[in-house]
Amino acid sequence: MTGKVAFCFPGQGSLEAGMGREIARAEPEAMEIFERASEAAGLDLVRLVFDAPEIELVDTEVQQPALIATSLAFLAAIRERGIKPDFVVGHSVGEFAALAAASALKVEEAITLVRERGIAMAEAAKRHPGSMAAILGLDDATVERICRRILNVWPANYNCPGQVVISGEHASVEEACALAQEEGARRAVKLRVSGAFHSPLVARAADRLRPAIEKVKFSEPTAPFMSTVTARVENAKRMGPLVLEQLTAPVRFTQAAQALVKEGVNTFVEVGPGNVLSGLVKRIDRNARTISVNTPAAVDRLEETLGTV
């Protein structure tokens, strides 16, 4: 196989009921991750990722640790087979799984921070209500121009060409959606989220999370960490400030994936539930190869899959 491999870790929206059950039953290392994560989060994550209905998982403060624990459980099964990435990248909260994958954070540190992050974001969203919407079919510059024309709405996620998520006050998001459709957007889809994440409206979340971040010593990553805040490879010194900035800054997944391709990455392995990032990567670079590792069978096949051209 030629080219480099990046492990990608999904963010909110990739959750599924029962998302951790199969991998934990198939892999003792995965079950151990869920047990350690439950203790670190102060939540029964084993029950949540095995048996809880989706409605119980959608709350931000529960969804984030459950999602990251599930990604790290799949990662543990992959590591057991001796497979390592050349780069790591994560979408929004998925950056915490990416940091743990690169050994910049311990599993318990990642889960503790994510639990605190989820609580902080939920509190900030209650204090400053807002919403998010995906604008489909417009280029980045047009969406940015629309946001500049309306108060209190901002680009929040650059997911792939033709898909930008906006975030802001309810009325501002509604106005931006209407304007986007006037500008020729294919669709403007409101997201099922509880706040205006990745916008200045949730700045208080960073204030709450800061003390927890400052207690952690980030280690130099064992695989280069591609930030979706800066779309650059970042070192340990930058990680604390970046995961705080990430709360109010847009997720630049498009730009980060493009930067990875320039670094020689041609295979993107999505580690965790769903296949959202695999779909985005294909839209960012049609020549990129994507592999979704979201079942025990996919873990078993990964070494063989990576070895084929």
C-alpha positions in Angstrom: 0.0 0.0 0.0 1.3 3.4 -0.8 0.3 6.7 0.9 -0.4 7.5 4.5 -3.3 6.6 6.8 -5.3 9.1 8.9 -7.6 7.9 11.7 -10.7 10.1 11.9 -13.0 10.4 14.9 -16.6 11.5 14.5 -18.5 14.1 16.4 -22.0 14.6 17.7 -24.6 13.3 15.3 -22.9 9.9 14.7 -24.5 8.3 17.8 -26.7 5.2 17.4 -28.6 3.3 20.1 -26.6 0.2 21.1 -23.5 1.6 19.4 -21.0 -0.1 21.8 -22.7 -3.4 22.4 -21.2 -5.5 19.6 -17.6 -4.4 19.9 -17.6 -4.8 23.7 -18.9 -8.3 23.5 -16.4 -9.2 20.8 -13.3 -7.5 22.2 -12.2 -7.6 25.9 -10.1 -4.5 25.3 -13.1 -2.6 24.2 -15.2 -3.6 27.2 -12.3 -2.5 29.5 -12.5 1.0 27.8 -16.2 1.3 28.6 -15.6 0.3 32.2 -12.7 2.8 32.6 -14.7 5.5 30.9 -17.8 4.9 33.1 -15.7 5.5 36.2 -14.0 8.6 34.7 -17.3 10.1 33.6 -19.4 9.2 36.7 -21.9 7.7 34.2 -23.0 4.1 33.5 -21.6 4.3 30.0 -21.8 0.5 29.7 -25.6 0.7 30.0 -25.9 3.8 27.9 -24.0 2.4 24.9 -25.4 -1.1 25.2 -29.1 -0.7 26.0 -30.2 3.0 26.3 -32.8 4.2 23.7 -31.5 7.0 21.4 -33.7 9.6 23.2 -31.6 9.0 26.3 -28.3 9.6 24.4 -29.2 12.9 22.6 -28.5 15.2 25.5 -25.1 16.8 24.9 -23.7 16.0 28.4 -24.4 12.3 27.9 -23.9 12.0 24.1 -20.3 13.4 24.1 -18.8 10.9 26.6 -20.8 8.0 25.2 -19.6 8.8 21.7 -16.0 9.2 22.6 -15.9 6.1 24.7 -17.3 4.1 21.8 -14.7 5.5 19.4 -11.9 4.7 21.9 -13.3 1.1 22.3 -13.0 0.6 18.6 -9.6 2.1 18.7 -8.5 -0.3 21.4 -9.6 -3.2 19.3 -7.6 -1.8 16.3 -4.5 -1.2 18.5 -4.7 -4.8 19.7 -4.0 -5.8 16.1 -0.9 -3.6 16.0 -2.4 -1.1 13.5 -1.3 2.5 13.9 -2.1 5.7 12.1 0.2 8.2 10.4 -2.1 11.1 11.4 -5.1 11.6 13.6 -8.0 14.1 13.2 -11.4 14.5 14.9 -14.6 16.4 14.1 -15.5 18.7 17.0 -15.7 16.6 20.2 -14.0 13.8 18.1 -10.8 15.7 18.6 -10.7 14.3 22.2 -10.7 10.8 20.8 -8.0 11.8 18.3 -5.8 13.2 21.1 -6.2 10.0 23.0 -5.4 8.0 19.9 -2.2 9.9 19.6 -1.4 9.3 23.4 -1.6 13.1 24.0 -4.3 12.3 26.5 -5.0 9.2 28.6 -8.4 7.6 28.1 -9.6 8.7 31.6 -8.4 12.3 30.9 -10.2 12.4 27.5 -13.5 11.1 29.0 -13.4 13.4 32.1 -12.8 16.4 29.9 -15.5 15.5 27.4 -18.0 14.9 30.3 -17.2 18.4 31.6 -17.3 19.8 28.1 -20.8 18.4 27.5 -22.1 19.9 30.8 -20.5 23.2 30.0 -22.0 23.3 26.5 -25.5 22.3 27.8 -25.4 25.1 30.4 -24.2 27.7 27.9 -26.9 26.7 25.5 -29.6 27.2 28.2 -28.2 30.6 29.0 -28.0 31.7 25.4 -30.5 29.7 23.3 -29.8 29.1 19.7 -29.8 26.6 16.8 -27.8 25.3 13.9 -28.6 24.5 10.3 -26.8 22.8 7.4 -26.7 24.9 4.2 -26.4 22.5 1.2 -25.4 23.5 -2.3 -23.6 26.9 -1.7 -19.9 27.5 -1.7 -18.2 28.6 1.5 -17.7 32.2 0.4 -21.5 32.7 -0.2 -22.4 31.2 3.2 -19.8 33.5 4.8 -21.3 36.5 3.0 -24.8 35.6 4.2 -23.6 35.3 7.8 -21.9 38.7 7.6 -25.2 40.3 6.5 -27.2 39.1 9.5 -26.4 39.7 13.2 -25.7 36.8 15.5 -25.2 34.0 13.0 -21.9 32.4 12.0 -20.4 29.6 10.0 -19.9 26.7 12.4 -18.8 23.6 10.5 -17.0 23.5 7.1 -18.0 19.8 6.5 -17.2 19.5 2.8 -17.6 21.6 -0.4 -21.3 22.5 -0.6 -22.1 21.7 3.0 -21.5 24.4 5.6 -23.4 24.4 9.0 -24.3 27.8 10.5 -25.0 28.6 14.1 -26.6 31.4 16.0 -29.7 32.9 17.5 -32.9 31.2 16.4 -34.3 34.1 14.4 -30.9 34.8 12.8 -30.5 31.2 11.7 -34.1 31.2 10.2 -33.3 34.5 8.3 -29.9 33.0 7.1 -31.7 29.9 5.9 -34.2 31.9 3.9 -31.5 34.1 2.4 -29.4 31.0 1.5 -32.4 29.5 -0.4 -32.8 32.9 -2.3 -29.1 32.6 -3.2 -29.7 29.2 -4.7 -29.0 26.7 -1.9 -30.3 23.2 -2.6 -31.6 22.9 1.0 -31.3 24.5 4.4 -31.8 21.9 7.1 -32.2 22.7 10.8 -30.2 20.3 13.0 -31.4 18.5 16.0 -29.1 20.2 18.5 -29.8 21.9 21.8 -27.7 25.1 21.2 -25.7 27.4 18.9 -22.5 25.4 19.2 -19.2 26.6 17.6 -20.3 30.2 17.9 -19.7 33.1 20.3 -23.1 32.3 22.0 -21.5 29.4 23.9 -18.4 31.4 25.1 -19.3 30.7 28.7 -18.7 27.0 28.0 -15.0 27.8 27.5 -14.9 29.6 30.8 -16.3 26.6 32.7 -14.1 24.1 30.9 -10.9 26.1 31.3 -10.0 25.0 34.9 -10.4 21.3 33.9 -8.2 21.8 30.8 -5.5 23.6 32.8 -5.2 20.6 35.2 -4.2 18.3 32.3 -0.7 17.9 30.9 -0.9 17.1 27.2 1.8 14.8 26.0 3.5 15.2 22.6 1.4 13.1 20.2 2.8 9.8 18.9 1.0 10.5 15.6 0.7 14.0 14.2 -2.5 15.7 15.3 -4.3 17.7 12.6 -6.4 20.4 14.3 -9.8 21.2 12.8 -9.6 24.6 14.4 -6.4 25.7 12.5 -6.2 22.9 9.8 -2.6 22.5 10.8 -0.6 19.9 12.6 -0.3 21.1 16.2 2.0 20.2 19.1 1.2 19.5 22.8 1.8 23.1 23.9 -1.1 24.2 21.6 -3.6 21.5 22.5 -5.1 23.0 25.7 -5.8 26.5 24.1 -7.1 24.8 20.9 -9.7 22.6 22.6 -11.0 25.7 24.4 -11.0 27.8 21.2 -12.8 24.9 19.5 -16.0 25.5 21.5 -16.6 28.9 19.7 -14.5 28.5 16.6 -15.8 26.8 13.4 -14.9 23.2 12.7 -12.7 23.4 9.5 -13.0 19.7 8.6 -12.8 20.4 4.9 -9.6 22.3 5.2 -8.1 19.8 7.7 -8.8 16.9 5.3 -7.3 18.8 2.4 -4.2 19.5 4.4 -3.9 15.8 5.2 -4.1 14.9 1.5 -1.2 17.4 1.0 0.7 15.6 3.7 0.4 12.4 1.7 -2.6 10.8 3.3 -4.7 8.8 0.8 -6.6 6.6 3.2 -9.0 7.8 5.9 -10.1 5.3 8.5 -13.2 6.5 10.4 -13.1 5.0 13.9 -16.4 4.8 15.7 -20.1 4.7 15.1 -21.6 5.7 11.8 -19.9 6.7 8.5 -20.5 10.5 8.4 -16.9 11.4 8.0 -16.2 8.9 5.3 -19.0 10.5 3.3 -17.6 14.0 3.8 -14.0 12.9 2.9 -15.3 11.4 -0.4 -16.8 14.8 -1.2 -13.7 16.7 -0.2 -11.4 14.5 -2.4 -12.9 11.9 -4.7 -9.5 10.1 -5.0 -9.3 9.5 -1.2 -10.0 6.0 0.1 -12.3 5.7 3.1 -12.8 2.9 5.5 -15.5 2.9 8.2 -14.6 0.8 11.3 -17.9 0.6 13.1 -18.4 -3.1 13.6 -16.3 -6.0 15.0 -16.2 -7.5 11.4 -14.7 -4.2 10.1 -12.0 -4.3 12.8 -11.2 -7.9 11.8 -10.9 -6.9 8.1 -9.0 -3.7 8.7 -5.4 -5.0 8.3 -6.4 -6.8 5.1 -8.3 -3.8 3.8 -5.4 -1.5 4.5 -3.1 -3.9 2.7 -5.1 -3.9 -0.5 -4.7 -1.1 -3.1 
